[in-house]
């Protein structure tokens, strides 16, 4: 049943465009960061593309985790495109 619902969601247009939601989340995070005198975060197009591809992969294959079924972490998947701190892996 879960896989059926995930597949159904893949064919439906999201109620909110992903970019609008992403920007809203970033605004909320940066508001919190500002309260603690931290620099604002910025959108990274390559990370955004990587995250969206992972989201599609999770929906298509019916899993929900930062680590994919092959055991790759976000840092490992991003390895060839980005330099990530060791703590991110």
PyMOL Python script that loads the backbone (N, CA, C, O; Angstrom):
from pymol import cmd

cmd.read_pdbstr("""\
ATOM      1  N   UNK A   1       0.818  -1.203   0.000  1.00  0.00           N
ATOM      2  CA  UNK A   1       0.000   0.000   0.000  1.00  0.00           C
ATOM      3  C   UNK A   1       0.860   1.266   0.000  1.00  0.00           C
ATOM      4  O   UNK A   1       0.545   2.238  -0.687  1.00  0.00           O
ATOM      5  N   UNK A   2       1.946   1.246   0.773  1.00  0.00           N
ATOM      6  CA  UNK A   2       2.825   2.417   0.852  1.00  0.00           C
ATOM      7  C   UNK A   2       3.415   2.743  -0.507  1.00  0.00           C
ATOM      8  O   UNK A   2       3.445   3.907  -0.907  1.00  0.00           O
ATOM      9  N   UNK A   3       3.889   1.723  -1.228  1.00  0.00           N
ATOM     10  CA  UNK A   3       4.464   1.964  -2.552  1.00  0.00           C
ATOM     11  C   UNK A   3       3.417   2.527  -3.502  1.00  0.00           C
ATOM     12  O   UNK A   3       3.727   3.381  -4.333  1.00  0.00           O
ATOM     13  N   UNK A   4       2.182   2.055  -3.384  1.00  0.00           N
ATOM     14  CA  UNK A   4       1.103   2.574  -4.220  1.00  0.00           C
ATOM     15  C   UNK A   4       0.894   4.064  -3.965  1.00  0.00           C
ATOM     16  O   UNK A   4       0.738   4.842  -4.906  1.00  0.00           O
ATOM     17  N   UNK A   5       0.891   4.459  -2.694  1.00  0.00           N
ATOM     18  CA  UNK A   5       0.694   5.874  -2.365  1.00  0.00           C
ATOM     19  C   UNK A   5       1.851   6.725  -2.865  1.00  0.00           C
ATOM     20  O   UNK A   5       1.644   7.836  -3.354  1.00  0.00           O
ATOM     21  N   UNK A   6       3.066   6.208  -2.744  1.00  0.00           N
ATOM     22  CA  UNK A   6       4.220   6.943  -3.250  1.00  0.00           C
ATOM     23  C   UNK A   6       4.137   7.119  -4.764  1.00  0.00           C
ATOM     24  O   UNK A   6       4.417   8.198  -5.285  1.00  0.00           O
ATOM     25  N   UNK A   7       3.754   6.059  -5.465  1.00  0.00           N
ATOM     26  CA  UNK A   7       3.612   6.155  -6.919  1.00  0.00           C
ATOM     27  C   UNK A   7       2.506   7.130  -7.305  1.00  0.00           C
ATOM     28  O   UNK A   7       2.642   7.886  -8.266  1.00  0.00           O
ATOM     29  N   UNK A   8       1.426   7.108  -6.560  1.00  0.00           N
ATOM     30  CA  UNK A   8       0.335   8.040  -6.824  1.00  0.00           C
ATOM     31  C   UNK A   8       0.807   9.484  -6.675  1.00  0.00           C
ATOM     32  O   UNK A   8       0.460  10.347  -7.483  1.00  0.00           O
ATOM     33  N   UNK A   9       1.594   9.736  -5.646  1.00  0.00           N
ATOM     34  CA  UNK A   9       2.121  11.088  -5.433  1.00  0.00           C
ATOM     35  C   UNK A   9       3.053  11.531  -6.547  1.00  0.00           C
ATOM     36  O   UNK A   9       3.121  12.719  -6.861  1.00  0.00           O
ATOM     37  N   UNK A  10       3.771  10.591  -7.147  1.00  0.00           N
ATOM     38  CA  UNK A  10       4.681  10.934  -8.238  1.00  0.00           C
ATOM     39  C   UNK A  10       3.944  11.504  -9.445  1.00  0.00           C
ATOM     40  O   UNK A  10       4.486  12.348 -10.159  1.00  0.00           O
ATOM     41  N   UNK A  11       2.715  11.051  -9.678  1.00  0.00           N
ATOM     42  CA  UNK A  11       1.966  11.481 -10.854  1.00  0.00           C
ATOM     43  C   UNK A  11       1.073  12.689 -10.589  1.00  0.00           C
ATOM     44  O   UNK A  11       0.441  13.205 -11.511  1.00  0.00           O
ATOM     45  N   UNK A  12       1.019  13.133  -9.371  1.00  0.00           N
ATOM     46  CA  UNK A  12       0.200  14.292  -9.044  1.00  0.00           C
ATOM     47  C   UNK A  12       1.075  15.533  -8.931  1.00  0.00           C
ATOM     48  O   UNK A  12       2.213  15.466  -8.465  1.00  0.00           O
ATOM     49  N   UNK A  13       0.541  16.636  -9.354  1.00  0.00           N
ATOM     50  CA  UNK A  13       1.255  17.893  -9.205  1.00  0.00           C
ATOM     51  C   UNK A  13       1.243  18.268  -7.727  1.00  0.00           C
ATOM     52  O   UNK A  13       0.198  18.210  -7.079  1.00  0.00           O
ATOM     53  N   UNK A  14       2.401  18.653  -7.192  1.00  0.00           N
ATOM     54  CA  UNK A  14       2.427  19.021  -5.776  1.00  0.00           C
ATOM     55  C   UNK A  14       1.574  20.258  -5.514  1.00  0.00           C
ATOM     56  O   UNK A  14       1.478  21.133  -6.375  1.00  0.00           O
ATOM     57  N   UNK A  15       0.951  20.343  -4.331  1.00  0.00           N
ATOM     58  CA  UNK A  15       0.115  21.502  -4.028  1.00  0.00           C
ATOM     59  C   UNK A  15       0.919  22.796  -3.930  1.00  0.00           C
ATOM     60  O   UNK A  15       0.376  23.886  -4.111  1.00  0.00           O
ATOM     61  N   UNK A  16       2.202  22.672  -3.644  1.00  0.00           N
ATOM     62  CA  UNK A  16       3.095  23.832  -3.574  1.00  0.00           C
ATOM     63  C   UNK A  16       4.307  23.514  -4.433  1.00  0.00           C
ATOM     64  O   UNK A  16       4.851  22.412  -4.367  1.00  0.00           O
ATOM     65  N   UNK A  17       4.724  24.468  -5.225  1.00  0.00           N
ATOM     66  CA  UNK A  17       5.916  24.261  -6.038  1.00  0.00           C
ATOM     67  C   UNK A  17       7.114  24.040  -5.111  1.00  0.00           C
ATOM     68  O   UNK A  17       7.262  24.754  -4.119  1.00  0.00           O
ATOM     69  N   UNK A  18       7.964  23.070  -5.417  1.00  0.00           N
ATOM     70  CA  UNK A  18       9.105  22.777  -4.545  1.00  0.00           C
ATOM     71  C   UNK A  18       9.988  23.987  -4.264  1.00  0.00           C
ATOM     72  O   UNK A  18      10.445  24.163  -3.135  1.00  0.00           O
ATOM     73  N   UNK A  19      10.235  24.818  -5.260  1.00  0.00           N
ATOM     74  CA  UNK A  19      11.095  25.987  -5.054  1.00  0.00           C
ATOM     75  C   UNK A  19      10.495  26.953  -4.042  1.00  0.00           C
ATOM     76  O   UNK A  19      11.223  27.552  -3.251  1.00  0.00           O
ATOM     77  N   UNK A  20       9.186  27.109  -4.058  1.00  0.00           N
ATOM     78  CA  UNK A  20       8.533  28.001  -3.093  1.00  0.00           C
ATOM     79  C   UNK A  20       8.687  27.448  -1.690  1.00  0.00           C
ATOM     80  O   UNK A  20       8.999  28.187  -0.757  1.00  0.00           O
ATOM     81  N   UNK A  21       8.470  26.151  -1.538  1.00  0.00           N
ATOM     82  CA  UNK A  21       8.619  25.514  -0.236  1.00  0.00           C
ATOM     83  C   UNK A  21      10.072  25.580   0.245  1.00  0.00           C
ATOM     84  O   UNK A  21      10.331  25.891   1.408  1.00  0.00           O
ATOM     85  N   UNK A  22      11.003  25.291  -0.640  1.00  0.00           N
ATOM     86  CA  UNK A  22      12.426  25.355  -0.272  1.00  0.00           C
ATOM     87  C   UNK A  22      12.813  26.754   0.193  1.00  0.00           C
ATOM     88  O   UNK A  22      13.510  26.910   1.195  1.00  0.00           O
ATOM     89  N   UNK A  23      12.365  27.758  -0.528  1.00  0.00           N
ATOM     90  CA  UNK A  23      12.685  29.139  -0.143  1.00  0.00           C
ATOM     91  C   UNK A  23      12.057  29.515   1.192  1.00  0.00           C
ATOM     92  O   UNK A  23      12.669  30.230   1.985  1.00  0.00           O
ATOM     93  N   UNK A  24      10.851  29.044   1.445  1.00  0.00           N
ATOM     94  CA  UNK A  24      10.176  29.326   2.715  1.00  0.00           C
ATOM     95  C   UNK A  24      10.920  28.684   3.887  1.00  0.00           C
ATOM     96  O   UNK A  24      11.112  29.311   4.929  1.00  0.00           O
ATOM     97  N   UNK A  25      11.336  27.428   3.705  1.00  0.00           N
ATOM     98  CA  UNK A  25      12.105  26.744   4.752  1.00  0.00           C
ATOM     99  C   UNK A  25      13.416  27.488   4.996  1.00  0.00           C
ATOM    100  O   UNK A  25      13.806  27.686   6.147  1.00  0.00           O
ATOM    101  N   UNK A  26      14.091  27.897   3.940  1.00  0.00           N
ATOM    102  CA  UNK A  26      15.335  28.643   4.083  1.00  0.00           C
ATOM    103  C   UNK A  26      15.100  29.951   4.836  1.00  0.00           C
ATOM    104  O   UNK A  26      15.898  30.321   5.697  1.00  0.00           O
ATOM    105  N   UNK A  27      14.023  30.644   4.521  1.00  0.00           N
ATOM    106  CA  UNK A  27      13.693  31.884   5.237  1.00  0.00           C
ATOM    107  C   UNK A  27      13.499  31.633   6.727  1.00  0.00           C
ATOM    108  O   UNK A  27      13.982  32.405   7.555  1.00  0.00           O
ATOM    109  N   UNK A  28      12.796  30.557   7.070  1.00  0.00           N
ATOM    110  CA  UNK A  28      12.559  30.232   8.481  1.00  0.00           C
ATOM    111  C   UNK A  28      13.862  29.867   9.198  1.00  0.00           C
ATOM    112  O   UNK A  28      14.098  30.282  10.333  1.00  0.00           O
ATOM    113  N   UNK A  29      14.691  29.093   8.523  1.00  0.00           N
ATOM    114  CA  UNK A  29      15.988  28.730   9.115  1.00  0.00           C
ATOM    115  C   UNK A  29      16.836  29.971   9.330  1.00  0.00           C
ATOM    116  O   UNK A  29      17.439  30.136  10.391  1.00  0.00           O
ATOM    117  N   UNK A  30      16.886  30.843   8.334  1.00  0.00           N
ATOM    118  CA  UNK A  30      17.708  32.045   8.455  1.00  0.00           C
ATOM    119  C   UNK A  30      17.164  33.008   9.506  1.00  0.00           C
ATOM    120  O   UNK A  30      17.941  33.733  10.128  1.00  0.00           O
ATOM    121  N   UNK A  31      15.872  33.033   9.715  1.00  0.00           N
ATOM    122  CA  UNK A  31      15.302  33.859  10.790  1.00  0.00           C
ATOM    123  C   UNK A  31      15.806  33.355  12.144  1.00  0.00           C
ATOM    124  O   UNK A  31      16.170  34.147  13.013  1.00  0.00           O
ATOM    125  N   UNK A  32      15.822  32.039  12.312  1.00  0.00           N
ATOM    126  CA  UNK A  32      16.350  31.451  13.558  1.00  0.00           C
ATOM    127  C   UNK A  32      17.837  31.741  13.698  1.00  0.00           C
ATOM    128  O   UNK A  32      18.303  32.083  14.785  1.00  0.00           O
ATOM    129  N   UNK A  33      18.579  31.608  12.618  1.00  0.00           N
ATOM    130  CA  UNK A  33      20.021  31.868  12.657  1.00  0.00           C
ATOM    131  C   UNK A  33      20.289  33.315  13.022  1.00  0.00           C
ATOM    132  O   UNK A  33      21.213  33.600  13.785  1.00  0.00           O
ATOM    133  N   UNK A  34      19.498  34.233  12.491  1.00  0.00           N
ATOM    134  CA  UNK A  34      19.684  35.659  12.787  1.00  0.00           C
ATOM    135  C   UNK A  34      19.492  35.943  14.271  1.00  0.00           C
ATOM    136  O   UNK A  34      20.187  36.789  14.834  1.00  0.00           O
ATOM    137  N   UNK A  35      18.563  35.249  14.908  1.00  0.00           N
ATOM    138  CA  UNK A  35      18.336  35.436  16.341  1.00  0.00           C
ATOM    139  C   UNK A  35      19.559  35.020  17.164  1.00  0.00           C
ATOM    140  O   UNK A  35      19.738  35.471  18.295  1.00  0.00           O
ATOM    141  N   UNK A  36      20.385  34.169  16.591  1.00  0.00           N
ATOM    142  CA  UNK A  36      21.594  33.703  17.274  1.00  0.00           C
ATOM    143  C   UNK A  36      22.855  34.329  16.683  1.00  0.00           C
ATOM    144  O   UNK A  36      23.970  33.864  16.919  1.00  0.00           O
ATOM    145  N   UNK A  37      22.651  35.385  15.917  1.00  0.00           N
ATOM    146  CA  UNK A  37      23.745  36.136  15.286  1.00  0.00           C
ATOM    147  C   UNK A  37      24.631  35.272  14.396  1.00  0.00           C
ATOM    148  O   UNK A  37      25.850  35.439  14.352  1.00  0.00           O
ATOM    149  N   UNK A  38      23.996  34.357  13.698  1.00  0.00           N
ATOM    150  CA  UNK A  38      24.708  33.504  12.743  1.00  0.00           C
ATOM    151  C   UNK A  38      24.451  34.010  11.328  1.00  0.00           C
ATOM    152  O   UNK A  38      23.400  34.584  11.046  1.00  0.00           O
ATOM    153  N   UNK A  39      25.411  33.795  10.451  1.00  0.00           N
ATOM    154  CA  UNK A  39      25.266  34.212   9.060  1.00  0.00           C
ATOM    155  C   UNK A  39      24.151  33.409   8.395  1.00  0.00           C
ATOM    156  O   UNK A  39      23.937  32.244   8.730  1.00  0.00           O
ATOM    157  N   UNK A  40      23.443  34.030   7.455  1.00  0.00           N
ATOM    158  CA  UNK A  40      22.377  33.308   6.747  1.00  0.00           C
ATOM    159  C   UNK A  40      22.959  32.245   5.821  1.00  0.00           C
ATOM    160  O   UNK A  40      24.066  32.386   5.300  1.00  0.00           O
ATOM    161  N   UNK A  41      22.198  31.196   5.633  1.00  0.00           N
ATOM    162  CA  UNK A  41      22.554  30.167   4.665  1.00  0.00           C
ATOM    163  C   UNK A  41      22.088  30.613   3.284  1.00  0.00           C
ATOM    164  O   UNK A  41      21.173  31.428   3.163  1.00  0.00           O
ATOM    165  N   UNK A  42      22.716  30.079   2.254  1.00  0.00           N
ATOM    166  CA  UNK A  42      22.344  30.399   0.878  1.00  0.00           C
ATOM    167  C   UNK A  42      22.042  29.104   0.136  1.00  0.00           C
ATOM    168  O   UNK A  42      22.570  28.042   0.467  1.00  0.00           O
ATOM    169  N   UNK A  43      21.188  29.210  -0.868  1.00  0.00           N
ATOM    170  CA  UNK A  43      20.862  28.068  -1.724  1.00  0.00           C
ATOM    171  C   UNK A  43      22.092  27.691  -2.539  1.00  0.00           C
ATOM    172  O   UNK A  43      22.779  28.558  -3.080  1.00  0.00           O
ATOM    173  N   UNK A  44      22.362  26.400  -2.621  1.00  0.00           N
ATOM    174  CA  UNK A  44      23.423  25.878  -3.469  1.00  0.00           C
ATOM    175  C   UNK A  44      22.731  25.044  -4.545  1.00  0.00           C
ATOM    176  O   UNK A  44      22.141  24.007  -4.246  1.00  0.00           O
ATOM    177  N   UNK A  45      22.803  25.491  -5.780  1.00  0.00           N
ATOM    178  CA  UNK A  45      22.072  24.837  -6.873  1.00  0.00           C
ATOM    179  C   UNK A  45      22.459  23.376  -7.042  1.00  0.00           C
ATOM    180  O   UNK A  45      21.595  22.539  -7.303  1.00  0.00           O
ATOM    181  N   UNK A  46      23.741  23.053  -6.898  1.00  0.00           N
ATOM    182  CA  UNK A  46      24.167  21.667  -7.059  1.00  0.00           C
ATOM    183  C   UNK A  46      23.612  20.789  -5.944  1.00  0.00           C
ATOM    184  O   UNK A  46      23.166  19.671  -6.203  1.00  0.00           O
ATOM    185  N   UNK A  47      23.633  21.286  -4.699  1.00  0.00           N
ATOM    186  CA  UNK A  47      23.064  20.524  -3.588  1.00  0.00           C
ATOM    187  C   UNK A  47      21.553  20.378  -3.746  1.00  0.00           C
ATOM    188  O   UNK A  47      20.985  19.335  -3.422  1.00  0.00           O
ATOM    189  N   UNK A  48      20.911  21.424  -4.243  1.00  0.00           N
ATOM    190  CA  UNK A  48      19.469  21.364  -4.471  1.00  0.00           C
ATOM    191  C   UNK A  48      19.142  20.284  -5.489  1.00  0.00           C
ATOM    192  O   UNK A  48      18.228  19.487  -5.276  1.00  0.00           O
ATOM    193  N   UNK A  49      19.876  20.249  -6.589  1.00  0.00           N
ATOM    194  CA  UNK A  49      19.656  19.221  -7.616  1.00  0.00           C
ATOM    195  C   UNK A  49      19.886  17.826  -7.044  1.00  0.00           C
ATOM    196  O   UNK A  49      19.123  16.900  -7.320  1.00  0.00           O
ATOM    197  N   UNK A  50      20.940  17.682  -6.248  1.00  0.00           N
ATOM    198  CA  UNK A  50      21.255  16.392  -5.643  1.00  0.00           C
ATOM    199  C   UNK A  50      20.147  15.950  -4.685  1.00  0.00           C
ATOM    200  O   UNK A  50      19.745  14.787  -4.694  1.00  0.00           O
ATOM    201  N   UNK A  51      19.658  16.871  -3.864  1.00  0.00           N
ATOM    202  CA  UNK A  51      18.593  16.548  -2.909  1.00  0.00           C
ATOM    203  C   UNK A  51      17.296  16.176  -3.627  1.00  0.00           C
ATOM    204  O   UNK A  51      16.606  15.239  -3.226  1.00  0.00           O
ATOM    205  N   UNK A  52      16.975  16.901  -4.670  1.00  0.00           N
ATOM    206  CA  UNK A  52      15.756  16.579  -5.422  1.00  0.00           C
ATOM    207  C   UNK A  52      15.861  15.216  -6.090  1.00  0.00           C
ATOM    208  O   UNK A  52      14.891  14.459  -6.116  1.00  0.00           O
ATOM    209  N   UNK A  53      17.039  14.899  -6.632  1.00  0.00           N
ATOM    210  CA  UNK A  53      17.235  13.586  -7.253  1.00  0.00           C
ATOM    211  C   UNK A  53      17.084  12.479  -6.208  1.00  0.00           C
ATOM    212  O   UNK A  53      16.508  11.429  -6.492  1.00  0.00           O
ATOM    213  N   UNK A  54      17.596  12.712  -5.011  1.00  0.00           N
ATOM    214  CA  UNK A  54      17.464  11.716  -3.938  1.00  0.00           C
ATOM    215  C   UNK A  54      15.995  11.565  -3.530  1.00  0.00           C
ATOM    216  O   UNK A  54      15.535  10.452  -3.275  1.00  0.00           O
ATOM    217  N   UNK A  55      15.271  12.664  -3.469  1.00  0.00           N
ATOM    218  CA  UNK A  55      13.841  12.601  -3.134  1.00  0.00           C
ATOM    219  C   UNK A  55      13.075  11.780  -4.169  1.00  0.00           C
ATOM    220  O   UNK A  55      12.236  10.950  -3.817  1.00  0.00           O
ATOM    221  N   UNK A  56      13.367  12.015  -5.443  1.00  0.00           N
ATOM    222  CA  UNK A  56      12.716  11.235  -6.502  1.00  0.00           C
ATOM    223  C   UNK A  56      13.078   9.752  -6.387  1.00  0.00           C
ATOM    224  O   UNK A  56      12.235   8.878  -6.587  1.00  0.00           O
ATOM    225  N   UNK A  57      14.345   9.485  -6.061  1.00  0.00           N
ATOM    226  CA  UNK A  57      14.792   8.100  -5.908  1.00  0.00           C
ATOM    227  C   UNK A  57      14.059   7.427  -4.750  1.00  0.00           C
ATOM    228  O   UNK A  57      13.633   6.279  -4.878  1.00  0.00           O
ATOM    229  N   UNK A  58      13.907   8.120  -3.626  1.00  0.00           N
ATOM    230  CA  UNK A  58      13.190   7.551  -2.485  1.00  0.00           C
ATOM    231  C   UNK A  58      11.744   7.240  -2.864  1.00  0.00           C
ATOM    232  O   UNK A  58      11.224   6.178  -2.522  1.00  0.00           O
ATOM    233  N   UNK A  59      11.103   8.157  -3.566  1.00  0.00           N
ATOM    234  CA  UNK A  59       9.704   7.946  -3.960  1.00  0.00           C
ATOM    235  C   UNK A  59       9.586   6.787  -4.945  1.00  0.00           C
ATOM    236  O   UNK A  59       8.687   5.954  -4.832  1.00  0.00           O
ATOM    237  N   UNK A  60      10.491   6.744  -5.900  1.00  0.00           N
ATOM    238  CA  UNK A  60      10.434   5.708  -6.932  1.00  0.00           C
ATOM    239  C   UNK A  60      10.689   4.320  -6.354  1.00  0.00           C
ATOM    240  O   UNK A  60      10.049   3.347  -6.754  1.00  0.00           O
ATOM    241  N   UNK A  61      11.638   4.230  -5.401  1.00  0.00           N
ATOM    242  CA  UNK A  61      12.017   2.912  -4.887  1.00  0.00           C
ATOM    243  C   UNK A  61      11.414   2.591  -3.522  1.00  0.00           C
ATOM    244  O   UNK A  61      11.672   1.525  -2.964  1.00  0.00           O
ATOM    245  N   UNK A  62      10.613   3.510  -2.985  1.00  0.00           N
ATOM    246  CA  UNK A  62       9.879   3.222  -1.766  1.00  0.00           C
ATOM    247  C   UNK A  62      10.715   3.112  -0.512  1.00  0.00           C
ATOM    248  O   UNK A  62      10.485   2.220   0.304  1.00  0.00           O
ATOM    249  N   UNK A  63      11.685   4.003  -0.337  1.00  0.00           N
ATOM    250  CA  UNK A  63      12.432   4.045   0.919  1.00  0.00           C
ATOM    251  C   UNK A  63      12.476   5.487   1.405  1.00  0.00           C
ATOM    252  O   UNK A  63      12.221   6.417   0.640  1.00  0.00           O
ATOM    253  N   UNK A  64      12.798   5.664   2.678  1.00  0.00           N
ATOM    254  CA  UNK A  64      12.845   7.006   3.259  1.00  0.00           C
ATOM    255  C   UNK A  64      14.026   7.055   4.217  1.00  0.00           C
ATOM    256  O   UNK A  64      13.913   6.634   5.368  1.00  0.00           O
ATOM    257  N   UNK A  65      15.157   7.567   3.745  1.00  0.00           N
ATOM    258  CA  UNK A  65      16.370   7.591   4.548  1.00  0.00           C
ATOM    259  C   UNK A  65      17.382   8.518   3.882  1.00  0.00           C
ATOM    260  O   UNK A  65      17.323   8.744   2.673  1.00  0.00           O
ATOM    261  N   UNK A  66      18.300   9.049   4.666  1.00  0.00           N
ATOM    262  CA  UNK A  66      19.387   9.839   4.087  1.00  0.00           C
ATOM    263  C   UNK A  66      20.340   8.935   3.311  1.00  0.00           C
ATOM    264  O   UNK A  66      20.952   9.362   2.332  1.00  0.00           O
ATOM    265  N   UNK A  67      20.462   7.693   3.750  1.00  0.00           N
ATOM    266  CA  UNK A  67      21.332   6.711   3.104  1.00  0.00           C
ATOM    267  C   UNK A  67      20.488   5.893   2.130  1.00  0.00           C
ATOM    268  O   UNK A  67      19.432   5.380   2.500  1.00  0.00           O
ATOM    269  N   UNK A  68      20.953   5.770   0.884  1.00  0.00           N
ATOM    270  CA  UNK A  68      20.171   5.025  -0.099  1.00  0.00           C
ATOM    271  C   UNK A  68      20.371   3.517   0.087  1.00  0.00           C
ATOM    272  O   UNK A  68      21.236   3.109   0.862  1.00  0.00           O
ATOM    273  N   UNK A  69      19.588   2.683  -0.607  1.00  0.00           N
ATOM    274  CA  UNK A  69      19.703   1.230  -0.436  1.00  0.00           C
ATOM    275  C   UNK A  69      21.101   0.672  -0.749  1.00  0.00           C
ATOM    276  O   UNK A  69      21.457  -0.409  -0.280  1.00  0.00           O
ATOM    277  N   UNK A  70      21.877   1.402  -1.530  1.00  0.00           N
ATOM    278  CA  UNK A  70      23.243   0.966  -1.828  1.00  0.00           C
ATOM    279  C   UNK A  70      24.221   1.343  -0.709  1.00  0.00           C
ATOM    280  O   UNK A  70      25.406   1.018  -0.778  1.00  0.00           O
ATOM    281  N   UNK A  71      23.716   2.031   0.318  1.00  0.00           N
ATOM    282  CA  UNK A  71      24.556   2.409   1.451  1.00  0.00           C
ATOM    283  C   UNK A  71      25.285   3.729   1.282  1.00  0.00           C
ATOM    284  O   UNK A  71      26.179   4.043   2.068  1.00  0.00           O
ATOM    285  N   UNK A  72      24.920   4.508   0.269  1.00  0.00           N
ATOM    286  CA  UNK A  72      25.594   5.785   0.018  1.00  0.00           C
ATOM    287  C   UNK A  72      24.965   6.894   0.859  1.00  0.00           C
ATOM    288  O   UNK A  72      23.748   7.077   0.857  1.00  0.00           O
ATOM    289  N   UNK A  73      25.815   7.629   1.576  1.00  0.00           N
ATOM    290  CA  UNK A  73      25.360   8.778   2.360  1.00  0.00           C
ATOM    291  C   UNK A  73      25.236   9.989   1.441  1.00  0.00           C
ATOM    292  O   UNK A  73      25.687   9.945   0.296  1.00  0.00           O
ATOM    293  N   UNK A  74      24.630  11.072   1.930  1.00  0.00           N
ATOM    294  CA  UNK A  74      24.570  12.284   1.103  1.00  0.00           C
ATOM    295  C   UNK A  74      25.964  12.750   0.678  1.00  0.00           C
ATOM    296  O   UNK A  74      26.159  13.153  -0.468  1.00  0.00           O
ATOM    297  N   UNK A  75      26.917  12.699   1.581  1.00  0.00           N
ATOM    298  CA  UNK A  75      28.279  13.132   1.238  1.00  0.00           C
ATOM    299  C   UNK A  75      28.889  12.243   0.160  1.00  0.00           C
ATOM    300  O   UNK A  75      29.587  12.733  -0.728  1.00  0.00           O
ATOM    301  N   UNK A  76      28.633  10.954   0.232  1.00  0.00           N
ATOM    302  CA  UNK A  76      29.157  10.042  -0.783  1.00  0.00           C
ATOM    303  C   UNK A  76      28.511  10.288  -2.141  1.00  0.00           C
ATOM    304  O   UNK A  76      29.192  10.260  -3.166  1.00  0.00           O
ATOM    305  N   UNK A  77      27.194  10.532  -2.154  1.00  0.00           N
ATOM    306  CA  UNK A  77      26.514  10.805  -3.428  1.00  0.00           C
ATOM    307  C   UNK A  77      26.998  12.112  -4.035  1.00  0.00           C
ATOM    308  O   UNK A  77      27.057  12.248  -5.257  1.00  0.00           O
ATOM    309  N   UNK A  78      27.337  13.056  -3.202  1.00  0.00           N
ATOM    310  CA  UNK A  78      27.770  14.375  -3.682  1.00  0.00           C
ATOM    311  C   UNK A  78      29.254  14.426  -3.977  1.00  0.00           C
ATOM    312  O   UNK A  78      29.737  15.407  -4.541  1.00  0.00           O
ATOM    313  N   UNK A  79      29.978  13.398  -3.609  1.00  0.00           N
ATOM    314  CA  UNK A  79      31.432  13.395  -3.678  1.00  0.00           C
ATOM    315  C   UNK A  79      32.050  13.925  -4.948  1.00  0.00           C
ATOM    316  O   UNK A  79      33.024  14.675  -4.890  1.00  0.00           O
ATOM    317  N   UNK A  80      31.512  13.556  -6.097  1.00  0.00           N
ATOM    318  CA  UNK A  80      32.164  13.988  -7.342  1.00  0.00           C
ATOM    319  C   UNK A  80      31.843  15.429  -7.727  1.00  0.00           C
ATOM    320  O   UNK A  80      32.533  16.018  -8.558  1.00  0.00           O
ATOM    321  N   UNK A  81      30.790  16.004  -7.120  1.00  0.00           N
ATOM    322  CA  UNK A  81      30.389  17.374  -7.474  1.00  0.00           C
ATOM    323  C   UNK A  81      30.849  18.408  -6.466  1.00  0.00           C
ATOM    324  O   UNK A  81      31.146  19.549  -6.818  1.00  0.00           O
ATOM    325  N   UNK A  82      30.905  17.995  -5.211  1.00  0.00           N
ATOM    326  CA  UNK A  82      31.125  18.964  -4.151  1.00  0.00           C
ATOM    327  C   UNK A  82      32.198  18.505  -3.189  1.00  0.00           C
ATOM    328  O   UNK A  82      32.517  17.319  -3.107  1.00  0.00           O
ATOM    329  N   UNK A  83      32.739  19.444  -2.476  1.00  0.00           N
ATOM    330  CA  UNK A  83      33.626  19.125  -1.366  1.00  0.00           C
ATOM    331  C   UNK A  83      32.817  19.376  -0.122  1.00  0.00           C
ATOM    332  O   UNK A  83      32.424  20.509   0.157  1.00  0.00           O
ATOM    333  N   UNK A  84      32.562  18.303   0.640  1.00  0.00           N
ATOM    334  CA  UNK A  84      31.750  18.410   1.857  1.00  0.00           C
ATOM    335  C   UNK A  84      32.637  18.141   3.067  1.00  0.00           C
ATOM    336  O   UNK A  84      33.580  17.354   2.983  1.00  0.00           O
ATOM    337  N   UNK A  85      32.336  18.797   4.203  1.00  0.00           N
ATOM    338  CA  UNK A  85      33.093  18.511   5.417  1.00  0.00           C
ATOM    339  C   UNK A  85      32.911  17.051   5.837  1.00  0.00           C
ATOM    340  O   UNK A  85      31.864  16.455   5.583  1.00  0.00           O
ATOM    341  N   UNK A  86      33.914  16.488   6.468  1.00  0.00           N
ATOM    342  CA  UNK A  86      33.862  15.093   6.896  1.00  0.00           C
ATOM    343  C   UNK A  86      32.665  14.824   7.804  1.00  0.00           C
ATOM    344  O   UNK A  86      32.114  13.723   7.779  1.00  0.00           O
ATOM    345  N   UNK A  87      32.253  15.806   8.605  1.00  0.00           N
ATOM    346  CA  UNK A  87      31.128  15.626   9.530  1.00  0.00           C
ATOM    347  C   UNK A  87      29.819  15.408   8.794  1.00  0.00           C
ATOM    348  O   UNK A  87      28.882  14.860   9.375  1.00  0.00           O
ATOM    349  N   UNK A  88      29.722  15.822   7.526  1.00  0.00           N
ATOM    350  CA  UNK A  88      28.478  15.676   6.781  1.00  0.00           C
ATOM    351  C   UNK A  88      28.228  14.229   6.386  1.00  0.00           C
ATOM    352  O   UNK A  88      27.091  13.876   6.072  1.00  0.00           O
ATOM    353  N   UNK A  89      29.247  13.383   6.390  1.00  0.00           N
ATOM    354  CA  UNK A  89      29.097  12.006   5.937  1.00  0.00           C
ATOM    355  C   UNK A  89      28.582  11.154   7.024  1.00  0.00           C
ATOM    356  O   UNK A  89      28.390   9.954   6.829  1.00  0.00           O
TER     357      UNK A  89
END
""", "prot")
cmd.dss("prot")
cmd.show_as("cartoon", "prot")
cmd.util.cbc("prot")
cmd.orient("prot")
